[in-house]
Amino acid sequence: MGAVKMPRRSMAMVNEPLLHYKPGSPERAILRAELDKLKNGPVLEVPCVVNGKEHFTGKVVEQRNPSNHEQVVCRYHNATPELVKEAIEGALEAKKSFEGLPVQTRLAIFKKAADLLSTKYRAELCAAVMAGTGKSVWQAEIDAAVEMVDFWRIGAEYVEEIYAMQPPLNDFGVWNRMEYRPLEGFVLAVTPFNFIAIGGNLPSSPALMGNVCLWKPSSNAILSHWVVKKVLDEAGLPPGVMQFLPGSGGMMGEICTQHREFAGLHFTGSTGVFNSIYQEIAKNLANYRSYPRIVGETGGKNFHFVHPSFVDIDTLANQTLRGAFEYQGQKCSATSRMYIPESIFEWFKDSLLEKMKGIKQGDPDDFSIFMAAVISKGSFQTCKSYIDHAAQSPDCEIIAGGGYDDSKGWFVEPTVIVTKDPHYQSMTQEIFGPILTIYVYEDSALEATIDLCDTSTQYALTGSIFARDAAAIAHLSARLRNSAGNFYINDKSTGSIVGQQPFGGGRLSGTNDKSGSMLNLLRWTSVRSIKETMTPLGDWKYPSMSAEV
């Protein structure tokens, strides 16, 4: 017998290739020019955009380079309550025509946006991400260019697959079919600073399915989100489909969740903010036309758990260094706690500390850096407080880093804490900074430590296990089944790719609706099941009612 032939996806279902920005490369020169333009050119003033019209409200705030306080990357205008209400009504009006577009016309918008970002706008967006949110050139390329392109291009392919999902059975004279309708009302998208691709995807996923959105971009990433908005506009997105509204999340949430036509929330941010919006939605249930869809990705306290059988120490150190310190630990999935057996800890410690000596911090304008500054003064103060507390604690030893400096930017050194207390605060609380805390367990206490890993935090976003023994991999995978929505074996806890590892966590890390997959898109549709009968009903009586012979 020949090999079984598996069905193949469309050739369009491929990930966007990464550019490498090597010295002398054309992409490096183009990006450098965009960075120079940001640094030396006029400061852009970003408006709210409602129904295609720009609104300069006068409530102006500056977004600054976190690695260089002196550089203003843009000034933006915050929305007013009146403008938010106008945006809701405008979006509902735009919905009447947008949801009626042929699906091919709608998807063409996002496919064109992907092509524009892949080429014309790639350098502009990467520069905005580097200067505005402190990403190195490599991290900016992964996020702002590649993942955003993937969300749009692969998302459109997923929508076509969804529309093709139809009932497999039809009786004679009957045609059954499924109609994938957008939700009744509007969706509120509340987006984060740390991944511009997530920021662009949160309003785009509902729009791919024919919905309209109010888009509240993070105040720490306005410039980057503005570039994404420009790309979508040039791609032909109709006015009013995505209302662009920088401003107070609390104010917007209150207005939106009290509106009868509120149909859904697409959220990435803190667990506390998500909980408060969820509670507001619950209080207003009786007012809504239909039950709102609530999709959220929230906090994380992501782990590396090492089994005694894992002996590739250099790989473990490399994976942990990247997982903990890429983008200053400001990834939702960043490695922030680690459990390692006593038998291999000293080897690992020596390898990790030696590799950390090569980490270079600075302004992303320097393409040779690995890390930059954390996003804001508030983040800096949070990191500082955890480092200071560990320095004073008898249960902790800071074995690397521990320094911080806010004289020019919000710089926090990559810091490694070793604790004797598995419930110590930096082992259980989300920090969102470049701080890794390690708990060294006795090899004989493996089972109890697995329980600690599973139960010592309220989160379940990402986690990694490292083991050589196949039975150990199976055992750890089973025991930690509910501890992470994205689970990695012999790999770091970060780096999910659209179309490869759909992303999301459970417990208090979110609703686990898996961005970057068909599952998330299905949350933004209300399916109508249609049966069309093509033959007459000749008699109302059942066959069993026939007279006895």
C-alpha positions as CSV (number, residue, x, y, z in Angstrom):
1,M,0.0,0.0,0.0
2,G,1.2,3.6,-0.8
3,A,1.5,6.3,1.8
4,V,-1.7,8.0,3.0
5,K,-2.2,11.3,1.2
6,M,-3.1,14.1,3.6
7,P,-5.2,17.1,2.4
8,R,-3.0,20.2,1.8
9,R,-3.9,23.8,2.7
10,S,-3.9,26.6,0.1
11,M,-0.4,27.7,-0.9
12,A,-1.3,31.1,0.6
13,M,-1.3,29.6,4.1
14,V,2.4,30.3,4.7
15,N,4.1,32.5,7.3
16,E,5.7,35.8,6.3
17,P,9.5,35.4,6.0
18,L,11.7,37.4,8.4
19,L,14.2,40.0,7.2
20,H,17.5,39.9,9.0
21,Y,18.7,43.5,8.8
22,K,22.4,42.5,8.5
23,P,25.0,45.3,8.0
24,G,24.9,46.4,4.4
25,S,21.5,45.0,3.6
26,P,18.9,47.2,1.9
27,E,16.3,46.6,4.6
28,R,18.7,47.9,7.2
29,A,19.3,51.1,5.3
30,I,15.6,51.7,4.7
31,L,14.8,51.1,8.4
32,R,17.7,53.4,9.5
33,A,16.3,56.2,7.4
34,E,12.9,55.8,9.1
35,L,14.4,55.9,12.5
36,D,16.3,59.0,11.6
37,K,13.1,60.6,10.3
38,L,11.4,59.9,13.7
39,K,14.3,61.3,15.6
40,N,15.0,64.4,13.5
41,G,11.7,65.2,11.7
42,P,8.6,67.0,13.0
43,V,6.6,65.2,15.7
44,L,3.5,63.6,14.4
45,E,0.2,64.6,15.9
46,V,-2.2,61.6,16.0
47,P,-6.0,62.3,16.1
48,C,-8.9,60.2,16.9
49,V,-10.6,58.9,13.8
50,V,-14.4,58.5,13.7
51,N,-16.4,57.7,10.6
52,G,-13.2,58.4,8.5
53,K,-12.9,62.0,10.0
54,E,-9.9,63.1,12.1
55,H,-10.7,64.7,15.4
56,F,-8.2,66.8,17.3
57,T,-9.8,67.0,20.7
58,G,-7.2,69.2,22.3
59,K,-6.7,66.6,25.1
60,V,-3.0,66.1,24.0
61,V,-0.6,63.6,25.5
62,E,3.0,62.8,24.5
63,Q,4.3,59.3,23.8
64,R,8.1,59.2,24.5
65,N,10.8,56.8,23.7
66,P,11.2,54.6,26.8
67,S,14.9,54.3,26.2
68,N,15.4,58.1,25.8
69,H,13.0,60.3,27.7
70,E,13.9,63.4,25.6
71,Q,12.6,61.9,22.4
72,V,8.9,62.5,21.8
73,V,7.8,60.0,19.2
74,C,4.3,61.4,18.7
75,R,1.6,63.6,20.3
76,Y,-1.9,62.1,20.4
77,H,-5.4,63.4,21.1
78,N,-7.6,61.5,23.6
79,A,-11.2,60.8,22.9
80,T,-14.0,62.5,24.8
81,P,-17.2,60.8,26.0
82,E,-19.1,62.6,23.3
83,L,-16.8,61.3,20.6
84,V,-17.1,57.7,21.9
85,K,-20.9,57.9,21.7
86,E,-20.6,59.3,18.2
87,A,-18.2,56.5,17.3
88,I,-20.7,53.8,18.5
89,E,-23.5,55.3,16.3
90,G,-21.2,55.7,13.4
91,A,-20.0,52.1,13.6
92,L,-23.6,50.8,13.8
93,E,-24.4,52.8,10.7
94,A,-21.3,51.5,8.9
95,K,-22.2,47.9,9.8
96,K,-25.3,48.1,7.6
97,S,-23.2,48.2,4.4
98,F,-20.0,46.4,5.7
99,E,-21.7,43.2,6.7
100,G,-23.4,43.0,3.3
101,L,-20.1,43.1,1.3
102,P,-19.3,39.9,-0.5
103,V,-16.9,37.9,1.7
104,Q,-14.3,38.0,-1.1
105,T,-14.4,41.8,-1.1
106,R,-14.1,42.0,2.7
107,L,-11.1,39.6,2.8
108,A,-9.4,41.4,-0.1
109,I,-9.1,44.4,2.2
110,F,-7.0,42.4,4.7
111,K,-5.0,40.6,2.1
112,K,-4.1,43.9,0.5
113,A,-3.2,45.3,4.0
114,A,-0.9,42.4,4.5
115,D,0.9,43.1,1.2
116,L,1.2,46.8,2.0
117,L,2.7,46.1,5.4
118,S,5.0,43.5,4.0
119,T,6.5,46.0,1.6
120,K,5.6,49.7,1.7
121,Y,5.0,50.2,5.4
122,R,7.3,47.6,6.9
123,A,10.1,49.9,7.8
124,E,7.8,52.7,9.0
125,L,6.0,50.4,11.4
126,C,9.2,48.7,12.7
127,A,10.7,52.1,13.4
128,A,7.6,53.2,15.3
129,V,7.8,50.0,17.4
130,M,11.5,50.4,18.1
131,A,11.3,54.1,19.1
132,G,7.9,54.0,20.7
133,T,7.8,50.7,22.6
134,G,11.5,49.8,23.0
135,K,11.9,46.8,20.9
136,S,15.1,45.7,19.3
137,V,15.2,45.5,15.5
138,W,14.8,41.7,15.6
139,Q,11.9,41.9,18.1
140,A,10.2,44.6,16.0
141,E,10.5,42.6,12.8
142,I,9.0,39.5,14.5
143,D,6.1,41.5,15.9
144,A,5.2,44.5,13.8
145,A,6.0,43.1,10.4
146,V,5.8,39.3,10.4
147,E,3.1,38.5,12.9
148,M,0.8,41.4,11.8
149,V,1.1,40.2,8.2
150,D,0.4,36.7,9.3
151,F,-2.7,37.7,11.3
152,W,-4.2,39.4,8.2
153,R,-3.1,37.0,5.5
154,I,-3.6,33.7,7.3
155,G,-6.7,35.1,9.0
156,A,-8.3,35.7,5.6
157,E,-7.5,32.1,4.7
158,Y,-9.1,30.8,7.9
159,V,-12.3,32.8,7.1
160,E,-12.6,31.1,3.8
161,E,-12.2,27.7,5.6
162,I,-14.9,28.7,8.1
163,Y,-17.3,29.7,5.3
164,A,-16.7,26.3,3.6
165,M,-17.7,24.4,6.8
166,Q,-21.2,23.3,5.8
167,P,-23.5,20.5,6.9
168,P,-22.3,17.2,5.3
169,L,-25.8,15.6,5.0
170,N,-28.8,16.6,3.0
171,D,-32.0,14.5,2.7
172,F,-33.5,14.1,-0.8
173,G,-35.2,17.4,-1.8
174,V,-33.5,19.4,1.1
175,W,-30.5,21.8,1.0
176,N,-28.9,22.5,4.4
177,R,-26.5,25.3,4.8
178,M,-24.8,27.5,7.4
179,E,-24.7,31.3,7.2
180,Y,-21.9,32.9,9.2
181,R,-23.4,36.2,10.3
182,P,-21.5,39.0,12.2
183,L,-22.7,39.7,15.7
184,E,-25.6,42.1,16.2
185,G,-24.1,45.4,17.4
186,F,-20.4,46.5,17.8
187,V,-17.3,45.1,19.3
188,L,-14.9,46.9,21.7
189,A,-11.2,46.1,21.1
190,V,-8.9,47.1,24.0
191,T,-5.3,46.5,22.8
192,P,-1.9,46.3,24.6
193,F,1.5,48.0,24.1
194,N,3.7,45.0,24.0
195,F,2.7,43.4,20.7
196,I,1.5,45.7,17.9
197,A,0.4,42.6,16.0
198,I,-2.0,41.8,18.9
199,G,-3.1,45.5,18.8
200,G,-3.9,45.3,15.2
201,N,-5.4,41.8,15.4
202,L,-7.9,42.6,18.2
203,P,-10.1,44.8,16.0
204,S,-9.2,42.9,12.8
205,S,-10.4,39.5,13.8
206,P,-14.0,40.7,14.4
207,A,-13.8,42.8,11.2
208,L,-12.7,39.8,9.1
209,M,-16.0,38.2,10.1
210,G,-18.0,41.3,9.1
211,N,-18.2,43.1,12.5
212,V,-17.5,46.7,13.3
213,C,-15.3,47.8,16.2
214,L,-14.3,50.6,18.5
215,W,-10.5,50.3,18.8
216,K,-8.9,51.6,22.0
217,P,-5.1,51.4,21.4
218,S,-2.7,51.4,24.3
219,S,-1.5,54.8,25.3
220,N,2.1,53.5,25.3
221,A,1.9,52.4,21.6
222,I,-0.1,55.1,19.8
223,L,2.3,55.7,17.0
224,S,2.6,52.1,16.1
225,H,-1.1,51.6,16.1
226,W,-1.5,54.7,14.0
227,V,0.6,53.2,11.3
228,V,-1.5,50.0,11.4
229,K,-4.6,52.2,11.0
230,K,-3.0,53.9,8.0
231,V,-2.3,50.6,6.3
232,L,-5.9,49.4,6.8
233,D,-7.3,52.7,5.4
234,E,-5.1,52.5,2.3
235,A,-6.2,48.9,1.9
236,G,-9.8,50.1,1.5
237,L,-11.3,49.5,4.9
238,P,-14.6,51.5,4.9
239,P,-14.9,54.5,7.2
240,G,-16.6,53.6,10.5
241,V,-15.7,49.9,10.5
242,M,-12.8,50.5,12.9
243,Q,-13.2,53.7,15.0
244,F,-9.7,54.7,16.3
245,L,-10.0,56.1,19.8
246,P,-7.0,56.7,22.0
247,G,-8.0,57.7,25.5
248,S,-9.2,56.4,28.9
249,G,-10.0,52.7,28.9
250,G,-12.3,53.1,31.9
251,M,-14.3,55.8,30.2
252,M,-14.7,53.9,27.0
253,G,-15.5,50.7,28.8
254,E,-18.2,52.3,30.8
255,I,-19.9,53.9,27.8
256,C,-19.6,50.8,25.6
257,T,-20.8,48.2,28.2
258,Q,-23.9,50.3,28.9
259,H,-25.0,50.4,25.3
260,R,-27.8,48.1,24.2
261,E,-25.9,47.2,21.0
262,F,-22.7,46.1,22.8
263,A,-21.9,42.8,21.2
264,G,-18.5,41.8,22.3
265,L,-15.1,42.6,24.0
266,H,-11.8,41.6,22.5
267,F,-9.2,42.3,25.1
268,T,-5.5,41.9,25.9
269,G,-4.2,43.4,29.1
270,S,-4.1,42.9,32.9
271,T,-6.3,40.5,34.7
272,G,-7.6,43.2,37.0
273,V,-8.8,45.4,34.2
274,F,-10.4,42.5,32.4
275,N,-12.2,41.4,35.6
276,S,-13.6,44.9,36.1
277,I,-14.9,45.1,32.5
278,Y,-16.4,41.6,32.8
279,Q,-18.2,42.6,36.0
280,E,-19.6,45.7,34.2
281,I,-20.9,43.5,31.4
282,A,-22.5,41.1,33.9
283,K,-24.3,44.1,35.6
284,N,-25.7,45.2,32.3
285,L,-26.9,41.8,30.9
286,A,-30.5,42.7,31.0
287,N,-29.9,45.7,28.7
288,Y,-28.3,43.9,25.8
289,R,-29.9,42.8,22.6
290,S,-27.8,39.5,22.9
291,Y,-25.2,38.0,25.2
292,P,-21.9,39.7,24.4
293,R,-18.9,37.6,23.3
294,I,-16.1,38.1,25.8
295,V,-12.6,37.2,24.6
296,G,-9.6,38.1,26.7
297,E,-6.0,37.3,27.2
298,T,-4.7,38.6,30.5
299,G,-1.9,38.0,32.9
300,G,0.7,35.3,33.1
301,K,3.4,33.8,35.4
302,N,5.1,31.6,32.9
303,F,7.4,28.8,33.9
304,H,10.4,26.6,32.9
305,F,10.3,23.3,34.7
306,V,13.4,21.2,34.4
307,H,13.5,17.5,35.0
308,P,16.7,15.9,36.4
309,S,17.1,13.9,33.1
310,F,17.7,17.0,31.1
311,V,21.5,17.5,30.7
312,D,21.9,19.8,27.7
313,I,22.8,22.7,29.9
314,D,23.8,25.2,27.2
315,T,20.4,24.7,25.4
316,L,18.6,25.2,28.7
317,A,20.6,28.4,29.4
318,N,20.0,29.8,25.9
319,Q,16.3,29.0,26.0
320,T,15.9,30.5,29.5
321,L,17.9,33.7,28.6
322,R,15.7,34.3,25.6
323,G,12.5,33.4,27.3
324,A,13.1,35.6,30.3
325,F,14.9,38.7,28.8
326,E,13.8,39.2,25.2
327,Y,11.9,42.5,25.0
328,Q,12.8,43.1,28.6
329,G,10.5,40.4,29.9
330,Q,7.5,42.3,28.6
331,K,5.9,39.5,26.6
332,C,2.7,38.0,27.9
333,S,4.6,34.6,27.7
334,A,7.9,35.7,29.2
335,T,9.6,33.2,31.4
336,S,9.4,34.6,34.9
337,R,9.7,31.6,37.2
338,M,11.9,28.5,37.0
339,Y,12.0,25.1,38.8
340,I,15.3,23.3,38.5
341,P,16.7,20.2,40.3
342,E,19.6,20.7,42.7
343,S,21.7,18.1,40.8
344,I,22.2,20.3,37.7
345,F,21.6,23.8,39.1
346,E,25.3,24.8,39.5
347,W,26.1,23.8,35.9
348,F,23.1,25.7,34.7
349,K,23.9,28.8,36.8
350,D,27.5,28.9,35.5
351,S,26.3,28.7,31.9
352,L,23.5,31.2,32.3
353,L,25.6,33.8,34.0
354,E,28.4,33.5,31.5
355,K,25.9,34.0,28.6
356,M,24.3,37.0,30.3
357,K,27.6,38.8,30.3
358,G,27.1,39.3,26.6
359,I,23.7,41.0,26.9
360,K,23.9,44.6,25.6
361,Q,21.3,47.1,26.6
362,G,20.6,50.5,25.0
363,D,18.4,52.5,22.7
364,P,16.9,50.3,19.8
365,D,18.5,52.9,17.5
366,D,21.6,50.7,18.1
367,F,21.0,47.5,16.1
368,S,23.5,45.6,18.1
369,I,21.5,45.6,21.4
370,F,19.6,42.7,22.8
371,M,17.5,44.6,25.3
372,A,16.3,48.2,25.7
373,A,14.3,49.9,28.5
374,V,11.0,48.9,30.1
375,I,7.9,50.7,28.7
376,S,7.2,53.4,31.4
377,K,8.0,55.0,34.7
378,G,5.3,52.8,36.3
379,S,6.9,49.6,35.0
380,F,10.3,50.8,36.1
381,Q,9.0,51.4,39.6
382,T,7.4,48.0,39.7
383,C,10.6,46.3,38.7
384,K,12.6,48.3,41.1
385,S,10.4,47.4,44.0
386,Y,10.7,43.7,43.3
387,I,14.5,43.9,43.0
388,D,14.8,45.9,46.2
389,H,12.6,43.5,48.1
390,A,14.6,40.5,47.0
391,A,17.8,42.3,47.9
392,Q,16.5,42.7,51.5
393,S,14.9,39.2,51.8
394,P,16.7,36.5,53.7
395,D,15.1,33.9,51.4
396,C,16.6,35.4,48.2
397,E,19.9,35.9,46.5
398,I,20.3,38.1,43.4
399,I,22.9,36.2,41.3
400,A,22.8,38.4,38.2
401,G,21.7,42.0,37.5
402,G,19.8,43.9,40.2
403,G,20.7,47.3,38.8
404,Y,18.4,50.0,37.4
405,D,18.8,53.5,36.1
406,D,16.1,56.0,35.0
407,S,18.4,59.0,34.3
408,K,18.0,58.7,30.5
409,G,15.5,55.8,30.0
410,W,13.6,53.3,32.1
411,F,16.5,50.8,32.2
412,V,16.3,47.7,34.3
413,E,19.1,45.2,34.2
414,P,18.3,41.5,33.4
415,T,18.0,40.1,36.9
416,V,18.1,36.6,38.2
417,I,16.8,35.9,41.8
418,V,17.3,32.5,43.5
419,T,14.8,31.9,46.3
420,K,14.4,29.3,49.0
421,D,10.7,30.0,49.2
422,P,8.6,28.7,46.2
423,H,5.8,31.0,47.3
424,Y,8.0,34.1,47.3
425,Q,6.3,37.1,45.7
426,S,8.4,37.2,42.5
427,M,7.7,33.4,42.0
428,T,3.9,34.0,42.1
429,Q,3.1,37.6,41.1
430,E,3.2,38.9,37.6
431,I,6.0,41.6,37.1
432,F,6.2,42.2,33.4
433,G,9.8,43.0,33.4
434,P,13.3,41.4,33.0
435,I,13.2,39.5,36.3
436,L,13.6,35.7,36.5
437,T,13.2,33.9,39.8
438,I,14.5,30.4,40.3
439,Y,13.5,27.8,42.9
440,V,16.0,25.0,43.3
441,Y,14.3,21.8,44.4
442,E,15.8,18.6,45.8
443,D,15.7,15.8,43.2
444,S,13.8,13.6,45.6
445,A,11.0,16.3,45.8
446,L,10.1,16.2,42.1
447,E,6.5,15.3,42.6
448,A,5.8,17.9,45.2
449,T,7.5,20.5,43.0
450,I,5.3,19.6,40.1
451,D,2.4,20.4,42.3
452,L,3.9,23.7,43.3
453,C,4.4,24.7,39.7
454,D,0.8,23.9,38.9
455,T,-0.9,25.5,41.9
456,S,1.3,28.3,43.2
457,T,-0.1,31.0,40.8
458,Q,-3.6,31.9,39.5
459,Y,-2.3,32.0,35.9
460,A,-2.1,29.4,33.2
461,L,-0.8,31.1,30.1
462,T,2.5,29.5,28.9
463,G,4.9,27.0,30.3
464,S,7.8,24.8,29.3
465,I,9.2,21.5,30.5
466,F,12.8,20.3,29.8
467,A,13.4,16.6,30.0
468,R,15.3,13.9,28.0
469,D,13.5,10.9,29.2
470,A,10.3,10.2,27.2
471,A,8.5,8.8,30.2
472,A,9.3,12.0,32.1
473,I,8.0,14.1,29.3
474,A,4.7,12.2,29.3
475,H,4.4,12.4,33.0
476,L,5.2,16.1,33.3
477,S,2.8,16.9,30.3
478,A,0.0,15.0,32.0
479,R,0.6,16.5,35.5
480,L,0.9,20.1,34.1
481,R,-2.0,19.7,31.7
482,N,-4.0,22.7,33.0
483,S,-1.1,24.9,34.0
484,A,-0.6,26.4,30.5
485,G,-2.7,27.1,27.4
486,N,0.6,27.1,25.4
487,F,2.8,24.3,26.5
488,Y,6.4,23.8,25.2
489,I,8.6,20.7,25.4
490,N,12.4,21.4,25.4
491,D,11.7,25.0,24.2
492,K,11.3,28.4,25.8
493,S,7.9,29.6,27.0
494,T,7.7,32.3,24.3
495,G,7.5,32.6,20.5
496,S,4.1,31.3,19.3
497,I,3.6,31.7,15.6
498,V,0.3,32.4,13.8
499,G,-0.9,29.2,12.2
500,Q,1.5,27.1,14.1
501,Q,0.9,27.6,17.9
502,P,-2.5,29.3,18.4
503,F,-2.1,31.5,21.5
504,G,-4.1,31.8,24.7
505,G,-4.3,30.6,28.3
506,G,-6.8,29.5,30.9
507,R,-7.5,30.1,34.6
508,L,-6.9,33.8,35.2
509,S,-4.8,34.2,32.1
510,G,-7.8,34.5,29.9
511,T,-10.6,32.8,28.0
512,N,-8.2,30.7,25.9
513,D,-9.8,31.5,22.5
514,K,-6.6,31.1,20.7
515,S,-5.6,34.0,18.6
516,G,-3.9,33.1,15.3
517,S,-6.4,30.3,14.7
518,M,-9.8,29.6,13.4
519,L,-11.1,29.3,16.9
520,N,-10.8,33.0,17.7
521,L,-12.5,34.0,14.4
522,L,-15.4,31.7,15.2
523,R,-16.1,33.8,18.4
524,W,-17.1,36.7,16.2
525,T,-19.8,35.1,14.2
526,S,-23.4,34.1,15.0
527,V,-24.3,31.2,12.9
528,R,-27.7,30.8,11.2
529,S,-28.6,27.2,10.2
530,I,-30.8,27.2,7.1
531,K,-32.9,24.3,5.8
532,E,-34.5,24.8,2.4
533,T,-37.1,22.2,1.3
534,M,-37.5,21.7,-2.4
535,T,-40.3,19.1,-2.6
536,P,-43.9,19.4,-1.4
537,L,-45.2,17.6,1.7
538,G,-47.9,15.4,0.2
539,D,-49.5,14.3,3.5
540,W,-49.4,15.3,7.1
541,K,-49.9,11.8,8.4
542,Y,-47.0,9.6,9.6
543,P,-46.3,6.3,7.8
544,S,-47.0,4.5,11.0
545,M,-50.6,5.7,10.9
546,S,-51.5,3.6,7.8
547,A,-54.4,1.3,8.4
548,E,-53.8,-2.4,9.3
549,V,-54.1,-4.8,6.4
